Amino acid sequence: MTGAAADAFGGLPSVPTKIPAKAVLNDLQVPVLVVVAGRSRVHQVKRVAQRALRFPQVRVEIVDGASHYGLPMTHADQVAALILQDGQR
């Protein structure tokens, strides 16, 4: 499904996501894993990582070589391993 969507809509601009208020993010009580595509043209990778790390429960992983839309498919094993590893902390 992701591949079909990327093929069909990959050339369109992305829709910005509303970022939750800092108070909401500061109150998180569970570990949060942020996985960012290292070659993303949707996000400023370093900026996303720096902003995410301001919050207490966040761990950031940058997947080098991955694009934003390709990340779930082209690096599926790596993303799955990160999620499983994060679930053990």
FENNOR-V796406 format. One line per field, one symbol per residue. ss: DSSP state (2 for helix, 1 for strand, 0 for the rest). Layout:
BEGIN
ss=???
END
This chain:
BEGIN
ss=02222222200000000000022222000001111110000000222222220000011111100000002222022222222222200
END
